Amino acid sequence: ITREDMCVIIARCLKVEDEVEMTYKDIHEISDYAVDSVAVLTKLGVIHGNNGYFMPKNNATRAETSKVLYNILKEE
């Protein structure tokens, strides 16, 4: 699963939507269907990029997925 698809699934599960501006250097690589999900999870502090890049087409590692889920659970 790609990082952007992970964001879409998690945002839909959380039922969160918001129009947020992002500053990732590779924002143009994020698929149209995933932009809002990536933006809102970034705003919530659930996901983070690396050196200004989100790398949306990279596969999500187990460690990244665990960290995202941990960040969600610690906020509740």
PDB file of N, CA, C and O in Angstrom, chain B, residues numbered from 101:
ATOM      1  N   ILE B 101       0.860  -1.182   0.000  1.00  0.00           N
ATOM      2  CA  ILE B 101       0.000   0.000   0.000  1.00  0.00           C
ATOM      3  C   ILE B 101       0.903   1.240   0.000  1.00  0.00           C
ATOM      4  O   ILE B 101       1.911   1.291   0.705  1.00  0.00           O
ATOM      5  N   THR B 102       0.527   2.215  -0.788  1.00  0.00           N
ATOM      6  CA  THR B 102       1.334   3.441  -0.851  1.00  0.00           C
ATOM      7  C   THR B 102       1.029   4.348   0.340  1.00  0.00           C
ATOM      8  O   THR B 102       0.010   4.204   1.016  1.00  0.00           O
ATOM      9  N   ARG B 103       1.921   5.262   0.566  1.00  0.00           N
ATOM     10  CA  ARG B 103       1.732   6.209   1.671  1.00  0.00           C
ATOM     11  C   ARG B 103       0.468   7.047   1.468  1.00  0.00           C
ATOM     12  O   ARG B 103      -0.252   7.328   2.426  1.00  0.00           O
ATOM     13  N   GLU B 104       0.200   7.445   0.222  1.00  0.00           N
ATOM     14  CA  GLU B 104      -0.988   8.250  -0.025  1.00  0.00           C
ATOM     15  C   GLU B 104      -2.261   7.429   0.171  1.00  0.00           C
ATOM     16  O   GLU B 104      -3.253   7.945   0.686  1.00  0.00           O
ATOM     17  N   ASP B 105      -2.247   6.155  -0.234  1.00  0.00           N
ATOM     18  CA  ASP B 105      -3.426   5.310  -0.026  1.00  0.00           C
ATOM     19  C   ASP B 105      -3.672   5.049   1.459  1.00  0.00           C
ATOM     20  O   ASP B 105      -4.819   5.000   1.904  1.00  0.00           O
ATOM     21  N   MET B 106      -2.595   4.884   2.219  1.00  0.00           N
ATOM     22  CA  MET B 106      -2.734   4.725   3.664  1.00  0.00           C
ATOM     23  C   MET B 106      -3.449   5.948   4.257  1.00  0.00           C
ATOM     24  O   MET B 106      -4.319   5.804   5.115  1.00  0.00           O
ATOM     25  N   CYS B 107      -3.084   7.132   3.803  1.00  0.00           N
ATOM     26  CA  CYS B 107      -3.704   8.359   4.309  1.00  0.00           C
ATOM     27  C   CYS B 107      -5.187   8.418   3.966  1.00  0.00           C
ATOM     28  O   CYS B 107      -6.004   8.828   4.790  1.00  0.00           O
ATOM     29  N   VAL B 108      -5.531   8.011   2.759  1.00  0.00           N
ATOM     30  CA  VAL B 108      -6.933   8.026   2.343  1.00  0.00           C
ATOM     31  C   VAL B 108      -7.745   7.089   3.227  1.00  0.00           C
ATOM     32  O   VAL B 108      -8.814   7.465   3.708  1.00  0.00           O
ATOM     33  N   ILE B 109      -7.256   5.887   3.444  1.00  0.00           N
ATOM     34  CA  ILE B 109      -7.978   4.912   4.260  1.00  0.00           C
ATOM     35  C   ILE B 109      -8.142   5.417   5.682  1.00  0.00           C
ATOM     36  O   ILE B 109      -9.236   5.340   6.241  1.00  0.00           O
ATOM     37  N   ILE B 110      -7.087   5.926   6.270  1.00  0.00           N
ATOM     38  CA  ILE B 110      -7.148   6.403   7.654  1.00  0.00           C
ATOM     39  C   ILE B 110      -8.058   7.616   7.779  1.00  0.00           C
ATOM     40  O   ILE B 110      -8.856   7.694   8.713  1.00  0.00           O
ATOM     41  N   ALA B 111      -7.953   8.556   6.860  1.00  0.00           N
ATOM     42  CA  ALA B 111      -8.820   9.746   6.926  1.00  0.00           C
ATOM     43  C   ALA B 111     -10.285   9.363   6.790  1.00  0.00           C
ATOM     44  O   ALA B 111     -11.136   9.936   7.469  1.00  0.00           O
ATOM     45  N   ARG B 112     -10.589   8.412   5.931  1.00  0.00           N
ATOM     46  CA  ARG B 112     -11.980   7.959   5.778  1.00  0.00           C
ATOM     47  C   ARG B 112     -12.464   7.261   7.037  1.00  0.00           C
ATOM     48  O   ARG B 112     -13.610   7.452   7.444  1.00  0.00           O
ATOM     49  N   CYS B 113     -11.613   6.455   7.663  1.00  0.00           N
ATOM     50  CA  CYS B 113     -11.985   5.785   8.909  1.00  0.00           C
ATOM     51  C   CYS B 113     -12.241   6.797  10.021  1.00  0.00           C
ATOM     52  O   CYS B 113     -13.159   6.633  10.825  1.00  0.00           O
ATOM     53  N   LEU B 114     -11.427   7.837  10.055  1.00  0.00           N
ATOM     54  CA  LEU B 114     -11.585   8.879  11.076  1.00  0.00           C
ATOM     55  C   LEU B 114     -12.708   9.855  10.741  1.00  0.00           C
ATOM     56  O   LEU B 114     -13.144  10.634  11.588  1.00  0.00           O
ATOM     57  N   LYS B 115     -13.169   9.799   9.486  1.00  0.00           N
ATOM     58  CA  LYS B 115     -14.214  10.702   8.996  1.00  0.00           C
ATOM     59  C   LYS B 115     -13.822  12.165   9.187  1.00  0.00           C
ATOM     60  O   LYS B 115     -14.608  12.981   9.669  1.00  0.00           O
ATOM     61  N   VAL B 116     -12.595  12.468   8.800  1.00  0.00           N
ATOM     62  CA  VAL B 116     -12.117  13.843   8.889  1.00  0.00           C
ATOM     63  C   VAL B 116     -11.934  14.413   7.494  1.00  0.00           C
ATOM     64  O   VAL B 116     -11.413  13.750   6.597  1.00  0.00           O
ATOM     65  N   GLU B 117     -12.363  15.629   7.332  1.00  0.00           N
ATOM     66  CA  GLU B 117     -12.185  16.350   6.071  1.00  0.00           C
ATOM     67  C   GLU B 117     -11.908  17.798   6.408  1.00  0.00           C
ATOM     68  O   GLU B 117     -12.448  18.342   7.371  1.00  0.00           O
ATOM     69  N   ASP B 118     -11.079  18.401   5.621  1.00  0.00           N
ATOM     70  CA  ASP B 118     -10.763  19.812   5.821  1.00  0.00           C
ATOM     71  C   ASP B 118      -9.948  20.266   4.621  1.00  0.00           C
ATOM     72  O   ASP B 118      -9.221  19.473   4.024  1.00  0.00           O
ATOM     73  N   GLU B 119     -10.064  21.512   4.275  1.00  0.00           N
ATOM     74  CA  GLU B 119      -9.228  22.053   3.217  1.00  0.00           C
ATOM     75  C   GLU B 119      -8.029  22.700   3.875  1.00  0.00           C
ATOM     76  O   GLU B 119      -8.143  23.707   4.573  1.00  0.00           O
ATOM     77  N   VAL B 120      -6.889  22.105   3.638  1.00  0.00           N
ATOM     78  CA  VAL B 120      -5.652  22.537   4.275  1.00  0.00           C
ATOM     79  C   VAL B 120      -4.586  22.685   3.200  1.00  0.00           C
ATOM     80  O   VAL B 120      -4.521  21.889   2.263  1.00  0.00           O
ATOM     81  N   GLU B 121      -3.766  23.690   3.340  1.00  0.00           N
ATOM     82  CA  GLU B 121      -2.667  23.880   2.398  1.00  0.00           C
ATOM     83  C   GLU B 121      -1.441  23.120   2.894  1.00  0.00           C
ATOM     84  O   GLU B 121      -1.127  23.138   4.084  1.00  0.00           O
ATOM     85  N   MET B 122      -0.752  22.454   1.972  1.00  0.00           N
ATOM     86  CA  MET B 122       0.453  21.690   2.319  1.00  0.00           C
ATOM     87  C   MET B 122       1.681  22.352   1.719  1.00  0.00           C
ATOM     88  O   MET B 122       1.594  23.121   0.761  1.00  0.00           O
ATOM     89  N   THR B 123       2.811  22.038   2.299  1.00  0.00           N
ATOM     90  CA  THR B 123       4.061  22.616   1.814  1.00  0.00           C
ATOM     91  C   THR B 123       5.069  21.557   1.385  1.00  0.00           C
ATOM     92  O   THR B 123       6.254  21.860   1.247  1.00  0.00           O
ATOM     93  N   TYR B 124       4.626  20.326   1.173  1.00  0.00           N
ATOM     94  CA  TYR B 124       5.556  19.296   0.726  1.00  0.00           C
ATOM     95  C   TYR B 124       6.136  19.672  -0.635  1.00  0.00           C
ATOM     96  O   TYR B 124       5.421  20.188  -1.495  1.00  0.00           O
ATOM     97  N   LYS B 125       7.408  19.421  -0.831  1.00  0.00           N
ATOM     98  CA  LYS B 125       8.077  19.744  -2.090  1.00  0.00           C
ATOM     99  C   LYS B 125       7.593  18.866  -3.240  1.00  0.00           C
ATOM    100  O   LYS B 125       7.725  19.241  -4.406  1.00  0.00           O
ATOM    101  N   ASP B 126       7.034  17.703  -2.918  1.00  0.00           N
ATOM    102  CA  ASP B 126       6.547  16.781  -3.945  1.00  0.00           C
ATOM    103  C   ASP B 126       5.025  16.703  -3.990  1.00  0.00           C
ATOM    104  O   ASP B 126       4.460  15.676  -4.365  1.00  0.00           O
ATOM    105  N   ILE B 127       4.368  17.792  -3.606  1.00  0.00           N
ATOM    106  CA  ILE B 127       2.899  17.825  -3.574  1.00  0.00           C
ATOM    107  C   ILE B 127       2.300  17.487  -4.940  1.00  0.00           C
ATOM    108  O   ILE B 127       1.213  16.913  -5.008  1.00  0.00           O
ATOM    109  N   HIS B 128       2.982  17.829  -6.008  1.00  0.00           N
ATOM    110  CA  HIS B 128       2.483  17.545  -7.360  1.00  0.00           C
ATOM    111  C   HIS B 128       2.438  16.045  -7.664  1.00  0.00           C
ATOM    112  O   HIS B 128       1.786  15.630  -8.622  1.00  0.00           O
ATOM    113  N   GLU B 129       3.123  15.234  -6.861  1.00  0.00           N
ATOM    114  CA  GLU B 129       3.115  13.784  -7.053  1.00  0.00           C
ATOM    115  C   GLU B 129       1.972  13.094  -6.317  1.00  0.00           C
ATOM    116  O   GLU B 129       1.724  11.909  -6.541  1.00  0.00           O
ATOM    117  N   ILE B 130       1.278  13.812  -5.448  1.00  0.00           N
ATOM    118  CA  ILE B 130       0.166  13.228  -4.695  1.00  0.00           C
ATOM    119  C   ILE B 130      -1.052  13.169  -5.607  1.00  0.00           C
ATOM    120  O   ILE B 130      -1.419  14.170  -6.222  1.00  0.00           O
ATOM    121  N   SER B 131      -1.674  12.009  -5.696  1.00  0.00           N
ATOM    122  CA  SER B 131      -2.861  11.835  -6.546  1.00  0.00           C
ATOM    123  C   SER B 131      -3.985  12.749  -6.081  1.00  0.00           C
ATOM    124  O   SER B 131      -4.116  13.040  -4.892  1.00  0.00           O
ATOM    125  N   ASP B 132      -4.793  13.197  -7.037  1.00  0.00           N
ATOM    126  CA  ASP B 132      -5.892  14.114  -6.722  1.00  0.00           C
ATOM    127  C   ASP B 132      -6.803  13.571  -5.628  1.00  0.00           C
ATOM    128  O   ASP B 132      -7.243  14.323  -4.758  1.00  0.00           O
ATOM    129  N   TYR B 133      -7.089  12.270  -5.665  1.00  0.00           N
ATOM    130  CA  TYR B 133      -8.009  11.685  -4.689  1.00  0.00           C
ATOM    131  C   TYR B 133      -7.419  11.642  -3.278  1.00  0.00           C
ATOM    132  O   TYR B 133      -8.154  11.466  -2.306  1.00  0.00           O
ATOM    133  N   ALA B 134      -6.102  11.800  -3.160  1.00  0.00           N
ATOM    134  CA  ALA B 134      -5.445  11.668  -1.867  1.00  0.00           C
ATOM    135  C   ALA B 134      -5.007  12.992  -1.250  1.00  0.00           C
ATOM    136  O   ALA B 134      -4.630  13.028  -0.078  1.00  0.00           O
ATOM    137  N   VAL B 135      -5.050  14.065  -2.009  1.00  0.00           N
ATOM    138  CA  VAL B 135      -4.521  15.349  -1.535  1.00  0.00           C
ATOM    139  C   VAL B 135      -5.180  15.791  -0.235  1.00  0.00           C
ATOM    140  O   VAL B 135      -4.482  16.146   0.715  1.00  0.00           O
ATOM    141  N   ASP B 136      -6.492  15.776  -0.172  1.00  0.00           N
ATOM    142  CA  ASP B 136      -7.176  16.231   1.040  1.00  0.00           C
ATOM    143  C   ASP B 136      -6.854  15.362   2.242  1.00  0.00           C
ATOM    144  O   ASP B 136      -6.680  15.872   3.348  1.00  0.00           O
ATOM    145  N   SER B 137      -6.775  14.063   2.038  1.00  0.00           N
ATOM    146  CA  SER B 137      -6.469  13.145   3.140  1.00  0.00           C
ATOM    147  C   SER B 137      -5.056  13.377   3.672  1.00  0.00           C
ATOM    148  O   SER B 137      -4.848  13.434   4.884  1.00  0.00           O
ATOM    149  N   VAL B 138      -4.102  13.508   2.781  1.00  0.00           N
ATOM    150  CA  VAL B 138      -2.721  13.777   3.195  1.00  0.00           C
ATOM    151  C   VAL B 138      -2.661  15.109   3.937  1.00  0.00           C
ATOM    152  O   VAL B 138      -1.989  15.224   4.962  1.00  0.00           O
ATOM    153  N   ALA B 139      -3.349  16.092   3.428  1.00  0.00           N
ATOM    154  CA  ALA B 139      -3.324  17.426   4.048  1.00  0.00           C
ATOM    155  C   ALA B 139      -3.902  17.411   5.456  1.00  0.00           C
ATOM    156  O   ALA B 139      -3.309  17.971   6.378  1.00  0.00           O
ATOM    157  N   VAL B 140      -5.048  16.779   5.625  1.00  0.00           N
ATOM    158  CA  VAL B 140      -5.692  16.803   6.939  1.00  0.00           C
ATOM    159  C   VAL B 140      -4.907  15.977   7.952  1.00  0.00           C
ATOM    160  O   VAL B 140      -4.825  16.365   9.117  1.00  0.00           O
ATOM    161  N   LEU B 141      -4.332  14.859   7.547  1.00  0.00           N
ATOM    162  CA  LEU B 141      -3.539  14.065   8.485  1.00  0.00           C
ATOM    163  C   LEU B 141      -2.230  14.760   8.828  1.00  0.00           C
ATOM    164  O   LEU B 141      -1.706  14.595   9.930  1.00  0.00           O
ATOM    165  N   THR B 142      -1.702  15.534   7.891  1.00  0.00           N
ATOM    166  CA  THR B 142      -0.520  16.343   8.184  1.00  0.00           C
ATOM    167  C   THR B 142      -0.876  17.431   9.194  1.00  0.00           C
ATOM    168  O   THR B 142      -0.138  17.662  10.151  1.00  0.00           O
ATOM    169  N   LYS B 143      -1.997  18.090   8.980  1.00  0.00           N
ATOM    170  CA  LYS B 143      -2.433  19.149   9.895  1.00  0.00           C
ATOM    171  C   LYS B 143      -2.653  18.605  11.304  1.00  0.00           C
ATOM    172  O   LYS B 143      -2.327  19.267  12.289  1.00  0.00           O
ATOM    173  N   LEU B 144      -3.211  17.393  11.394  1.00  0.00           N
ATOM    174  CA  LEU B 144      -3.449  16.779  12.694  1.00  0.00           C
ATOM    175  C   LEU B 144      -2.171  16.285  13.363  1.00  0.00           C
ATOM    176  O   LEU B 144      -2.191  15.903  14.534  1.00  0.00           O
ATOM    177  N   GLY B 145      -1.065  16.290  12.631  1.00  0.00           N
ATOM    178  CA  GLY B 145       0.198  15.827  13.181  1.00  0.00           C
ATOM    179  C   GLY B 145       0.331  14.314  13.203  1.00  0.00           C
ATOM    180  O   GLY B 145       1.205  13.767  13.875  1.00  0.00           O
ATOM    181  N   VAL B 146      -0.543  13.642  12.464  1.00  0.00           N
ATOM    182  CA  VAL B 146      -0.541  12.182  12.428  1.00  0.00           C
ATOM    183  C   VAL B 146       0.548  11.655  11.500  1.00  0.00           C
ATOM    184  O   VAL B 146       1.155  10.620  11.776  1.00  0.00           O
ATOM    185  N   ILE B 147       0.795  12.362  10.405  1.00  0.00           N
ATOM    186  CA  ILE B 147       1.836  11.971   9.464  1.00  0.00           C
ATOM    187  C   ILE B 147       2.817  13.119   9.302  1.00  0.00           C
ATOM    188  O   ILE B 147       2.512  14.280   9.574  1.00  0.00           O
ATOM    189  N   HIS B 148       3.998  12.751   8.850  1.00  0.00           N
ATOM    190  CA  HIS B 148       5.050  13.743   8.647  1.00  0.00           C
ATOM    191  C   HIS B 148       5.832  13.358   7.404  1.00  0.00           C
ATOM    192  O   HIS B 148       5.922  12.184   7.047  1.00  0.00           O
ATOM    193  N   GLY B 149       6.371  14.323   6.778  1.00  0.00           N
ATOM    194  CA  GLY B 149       7.237  14.050   5.636  1.00  0.00           C
ATOM    195  C   GLY B 149       8.667  13.863   6.101  1.00  0.00           C
ATOM    196  O   GLY B 149       8.946  13.753   7.295  1.00  0.00           O
ATOM    197  N   ASN B 150       9.565  13.829   5.130  1.00  0.00           N
ATOM    198  CA  ASN B 150      10.980  13.674   5.426  1.00  0.00           C
ATOM    199  C   ASN B 150      11.745  14.713   4.615  1.00  0.00           C
ATOM    200  O   ASN B 150      11.765  14.655   3.385  1.00  0.00           O
ATOM    201  N   ASN B 151      12.362  15.648   5.290  1.00  0.00           N
ATOM    202  CA  ASN B 151      13.115  16.724   4.628  1.00  0.00           C
ATOM    203  C   ASN B 151      12.259  17.495   3.632  1.00  0.00           C
ATOM    204  O   ASN B 151      12.737  17.898   2.571  1.00  0.00           O
ATOM    205  N   GLY B 152      10.988  17.697   3.981  1.00  0.00           N
ATOM    206  CA  GLY B 152      10.090  18.466   3.133  1.00  0.00           C
ATOM    207  C   GLY B 152       9.387  17.669   2.052  1.00  0.00           C
ATOM    208  O   GLY B 152       8.621  18.235   1.273  1.00  0.00           O
ATOM    209  N   TYR B 153       9.629  16.372   1.988  1.00  0.00           N
ATOM    210  CA  TYR B 153       9.005  15.516   0.986  1.00  0.00           C
ATOM    211  C   TYR B 153       8.053  14.535   1.660  1.00  0.00           C
ATOM    212  O   TYR B 153       8.316  14.058   2.764  1.00  0.00           O
ATOM    213  N   PHE B 154       6.946  14.239   0.985  1.00  0.00           N
ATOM    214  CA  PHE B 154       6.000  13.251   1.511  1.00  0.00           C
ATOM    215  C   PHE B 154       6.212  11.866   0.900  1.00  0.00           C
ATOM    216  O   PHE B 154       5.930  10.859   1.549  1.00  0.00           O
ATOM    217  N   MET B 155       6.693  11.804  -0.306  1.00  0.00           N
ATOM    218  CA  MET B 155       6.952  10.548  -1.014  1.00  0.00           C
ATOM    219  C   MET B 155       5.678   9.692  -1.113  1.00  0.00           C
ATOM    220  O   MET B 155       5.641   8.566  -0.617  1.00  0.00           O
ATOM    221  N   PRO B 156       4.637  10.237  -1.756  1.00  0.00           N
ATOM    222  CA  PRO B 156       3.326   9.589  -1.767  1.00  0.00           C
ATOM    223  C   PRO B 156       3.272   8.235  -2.464  1.00  0.00           C
ATOM    224  O   PRO B 156       2.435   7.402  -2.117  1.00  0.00           O
ATOM    225  N   LYS B 157       4.128   8.004  -3.418  1.00  0.00           N
ATOM    226  CA  LYS B 157       4.094   6.748  -4.180  1.00  0.00           C
ATOM    227  C   LYS B 157       4.927   5.645  -3.542  1.00  0.00           C
ATOM    228  O   LYS B 157       4.866   4.493  -3.974  1.00  0.00           O
ATOM    229  N   ASN B 158       5.708   5.987  -2.515  1.00  0.00           N
ATOM    230  CA  ASN B 158       6.477   4.961  -1.807  1.00  0.00           C
ATOM    231  C   ASN B 158       5.535   4.055  -1.031  1.00  0.00           C
ATOM    232  O   ASN B 158       4.475   4.485  -0.575  1.00  0.00           O
ATOM    233  N   ASN B 159       5.931   2.804  -0.886  1.00  0.00           N
ATOM    234  CA  ASN B 159       5.144   1.909  -0.051  1.00  0.00           C
ATOM    235  C   ASN B 159       5.287   2.308   1.411  1.00  0.00           C
ATOM    236  O   ASN B 159       6.369   2.696   1.852  1.00  0.00           O
ATOM    237  N   ALA B 160       4.204   2.214   2.152  1.00  0.00           N
ATOM    238  CA  ALA B 160       4.235   2.494   3.582  1.00  0.00           C
ATOM    239  C   ALA B 160       4.870   1.289   4.279  1.00  0.00           C
ATOM    240  O   ALA B 160       4.454   0.151   4.067  1.00  0.00           O
ATOM    241  N   THR B 161       5.864   1.545   5.098  1.00  0.00           N
ATOM    242  CA  THR B 161       6.502   0.459   5.832  1.00  0.00           C
ATOM    243  C   THR B 161       5.675   0.116   7.065  1.00  0.00           C
ATOM    244  O   THR B 161       4.790   0.875   7.460  1.00  0.00           O
ATOM    245  N   ARG B 162       5.968  -1.021   7.661  1.00  0.00           N
ATOM    246  CA  ARG B 162       5.275  -1.391   8.908  1.00  0.00           C
ATOM    247  C   ARG B 162       5.557  -0.353   9.981  1.00  0.00           C
ATOM    248  O   ARG B 162       4.669  -0.004  10.759  1.00  0.00           O
ATOM    249  N   ALA B 163       6.778   0.136  10.026  1.00  0.00           N
ATOM    250  CA  ALA B 163       7.145   1.128  11.038  1.00  0.00           C
ATOM    251  C   ALA B 163       6.366   2.428  10.840  1.00  0.00           C
ATOM    252  O   ALA B 163       5.872   3.012  11.804  1.00  0.00           O
ATOM    253  N   GLU B 164       6.257   2.879   9.591  1.00  0.00           N
ATOM    254  CA  GLU B 164       5.509   4.115   9.316  1.00  0.00           C
ATOM    255  C   GLU B 164       4.033   3.948   9.673  1.00  0.00           C
ATOM    256  O   GLU B 164       3.424   4.830  10.279  1.00  0.00           O
ATOM    257  N   THR B 165       3.477   2.817   9.291  1.00  0.00           N
ATOM    258  CA  THR B 165       2.065   2.563   9.585  1.00  0.00           C
ATOM    259  C   THR B 165       1.835   2.494  11.085  1.00  0.00           C
ATOM    260  O   THR B 165       0.856   3.044  11.588  1.00  0.00           O
ATOM    261  N   SER B 166       2.721   1.828  11.798  1.00  0.00           N
ATOM    262  CA  SER B 166       2.606   1.739  13.260  1.00  0.00           C
ATOM    263  C   SER B 166       2.684   3.116  13.898  1.00  0.00           C
ATOM    264  O   SER B 166       1.934   3.420  14.825  1.00  0.00           O
ATOM    265  N   LYS B 167       3.591   3.946  13.402  1.00  0.00           N
ATOM    266  CA  LYS B 167       3.749   5.300  13.946  1.00  0.00           C
ATOM    267  C   LYS B 167       2.491   6.139  13.711  1.00  0.00           C
ATOM    268  O   LYS B 167       2.067   6.880  14.598  1.00  0.00           O
ATOM    269  N   VAL B 168       1.898   6.027  12.530  1.00  0.00           N
ATOM    270  CA  VAL B 168       0.673   6.764  12.221  1.00  0.00           C
ATOM    271  C   VAL B 168      -0.455   6.315  13.157  1.00  0.00           C
ATOM    272  O   VAL B 168      -1.159   7.145  13.731  1.00  0.00           O
ATOM    273  N   LEU B 169      -0.616   5.019  13.304  1.00  0.00           N
ATOM    274  CA  LEU B 169      -1.667   4.501  14.195  1.00  0.00           C
ATOM    275  C   LEU B 169      -1.415   4.911  15.644  1.00  0.00           C
ATOM    276  O   LEU B 169      -2.352   5.256  16.363  1.00  0.00           O
ATOM    277  N   TYR B 170      -0.169   4.874  16.069  1.00  0.00           N
ATOM    278  CA  TYR B 170       0.181   5.325  17.418  1.00  0.00           C
ATOM    279  C   TYR B 170      -0.181   6.792  17.609  1.00  0.00           C
ATOM    280  O   TYR B 170      -0.755   7.163  18.633  1.00  0.00           O
ATOM    281  N   ASN B 171       0.153   7.629  16.626  1.00  0.00           N
ATOM    282  CA  ASN B 171      -0.149   9.058  16.721  1.00  0.00           C
ATOM    283  C   ASN B 171      -1.647   9.305  16.815  1.00  0.00           C
ATOM    284  O   ASN B 171      -2.083  10.215  17.519  1.00  0.00           O
ATOM    285  N   ILE B 172      -2.436   8.501  16.110  1.00  0.00           N
ATOM    286  CA  ILE B 172      -3.889   8.648  16.173  1.00  0.00           C
ATOM    287  C   ILE B 172      -4.396   8.268  17.555  1.00  0.00           C
ATOM    288  O   ILE B 172      -5.193   8.993  18.149  1.00  0.00           O
ATOM    289  N   LEU B 173      -3.937   7.139  18.064  1.00  0.00           N
ATOM    290  CA  LEU B 173      -4.417   6.637  19.347  1.00  0.00           C
ATOM    291  C   LEU B 173      -3.996   7.511  20.518  1.00  0.00           C
ATOM    292  O   LEU B 173      -4.749   7.646  21.483  1.00  0.00           O
ATOM    293  N   LYS B 174      -2.824   8.101  20.457  1.00  0.00           N
ATOM    294  CA  LYS B 174      -2.369   8.939  21.585  1.00  0.00           C
ATOM    295  C   LYS B 174      -3.151  10.263  21.644  1.00  0.00           C
ATOM    296  O   LYS B 174      -3.190  10.913  22.689  1.00  0.00           O
ATOM    297  N   GLU B 175      -3.766  10.656  20.534  1.00  0.00           N
ATOM    298  CA  GLU B 175      -4.547  11.898  20.499  1.00  0.00           C
ATOM    299  C   GLU B 175      -5.932  11.732  21.108  1.00  0.00           C
ATOM    300  O   GLU B 175      -6.575  12.712  21.485  1.00  0.00           O
ATOM    301  N   GLU B 176      -6.385  10.489  21.203  1.00  0.00           N
ATOM    302  CA  GLU B 176      -7.765  10.262  21.701  1.00  0.00           C
ATOM    303  C   GLU B 176      -7.796  10.112  23.182  1.00  0.00           C
ATOM    304  O   GLU B 176      -8.865   9.917  23.761  1.00  0.00           O
TER     305      GLU B 176
END
